[in-house]
Amino acid sequence: SYMKLLEVVSLAGMISVLHEVVLLLMRINLGNPSSTTSLALVVGEMDPQNPLHMVLAMLDLFVIWYLIVLSVGVSKLARVRLSRVLFVITFCWLIFRLLLIAGAALAAKMFT
């Protein structure tokens, strides 16, 4: 039912709350306001113009955890194989992220 789906999404959303707490602690301890929990952390200085840095910034451990938990919940509710739901949710997330990156790149070119 719809209410069960809302429950799954809100419980998976608690991962986002934990993510923000961890980010806050990292930014305070590292003294870098742009530090993240993604693989871009290993790059050092983040360059928004570099496409590789943007891809690494997308690979956040908390986001991957969130997508997996959300997929497990939806697959249990819909009684569909986990691999199929994980593929669909990850594909939708990837398309959304790529649109955000393309929009940011377009805005950067318009204002420079």
C-alpha positions in Angstrom: 0.0 0.0 0.0 0.9 3.6 -0.3 1.4 4.1 3.4 3.9 1.2 3.6 5.8 2.7 0.7 6.0 6.0 2.6 7.3 4.1 5.6 10.0 2.5 3.5 11.1 5.8 2.1 11.1 7.6 5.4 13.0 4.8 7.1 15.6 4.9 4.3 15.6 8.7 4.7 17.1 8.2 8.2 20.3 7.3 6.4 20.3 10.8 4.9 20.0 12.3 8.4 23.0 10.2 9.6 24.9 11.3 6.4 24.4 15.0 7.3 25.6 14.4 10.9 28.7 12.7 9.6 29.3 15.4 7.0 29.0 18.1 9.7 31.5 16.3 11.9 33.9 15.8 9.0 33.7 19.4 8.0 34.4 20.6 11.5 37.3 18.2 12.1 38.9 18.6 8.7 38.4 22.3 8.6 37.3 22.0 4.9 33.7 23.1 4.2 33.6 21.2 0.9 34.7 17.8 2.3 32.4 14.9 1.5 31.9 11.2 2.3 32.3 10.4 -1.4 35.3 9.0 -3.3 36.2 12.6 -4.2 37.7 12.8 -0.7 40.8 10.9 -2.0 41.3 13.5 -4.8 42.2 16.2 -2.4 41.2 19.6 -3.8 37.8 19.3 -5.6 37.6 20.9 -9.0 34.0 21.3 -10.2 35.2 21.7 -13.8 36.8 18.3 -13.9 34.3 15.6 -15.0 36.2 12.9 -13.1 35.9 14.8 -9.9 32.1 15.1 -10.4 31.8 11.4 -11.1 33.8 10.6 -7.9 31.6 13.0 -6.0 28.5 11.1 -7.1 29.9 7.8 -5.6 29.0 8.6 -2.0 28.9 5.7 0.4 25.8 6.9 2.2 24.0 7.3 -1.1 24.9 3.8 -2.1 23.7 2.6 1.3 20.4 4.6 0.9 19.8 3.2 -2.6 20.3 -0.4 -1.4 18.0 0.0 1.6 15.4 1.7 -0.5 15.6 -1.1 -3.1 15.3 -3.8 -0.5 12.2 -2.2 0.9 10.5 -1.6 -2.4 11.3 -5.1 -3.6 9.7 -6.6 -0.5 6.6 -4.5 -0.9 6.2 -5.1 -4.6 7.3 -8.8 -4.4 9.8 -8.2 -7.2 13.4 -9.4 -7.4 15.9 -7.2 -5.6 18.2 -7.0 -8.7 15.4 -5.6 -10.9 14.4 -2.9 -8.3 18.0 -2.0 -7.6 18.6 -1.5 -11.3 15.6 0.7 -11.8 16.2 2.9 -8.7 19.9 3.2 -9.5 19.2 4.0 -13.1 16.7 6.8 -12.1 19.1 8.2 -9.6 22.0 8.2 -12.2 19.8 10.0 -14.8 18.8 12.6 -12.2 22.5 13.1 -11.1 23.7 13.4 -14.7 21.0 16.0 -15.4 22.1 18.0 -12.3 25.8 17.8 -13.5 24.8 18.9 -17.0 22.7 21.8 -15.6 25.6 22.9 -13.4 28.0 22.8 -16.4 25.6 24.7 -18.5 25.1 27.3 -15.8 28.9 27.7 -15.3 29.3 28.3 -19.1 26.5 30.8 -19.2 27.9 32.9 -16.3 31.6 32.9 -17.3 
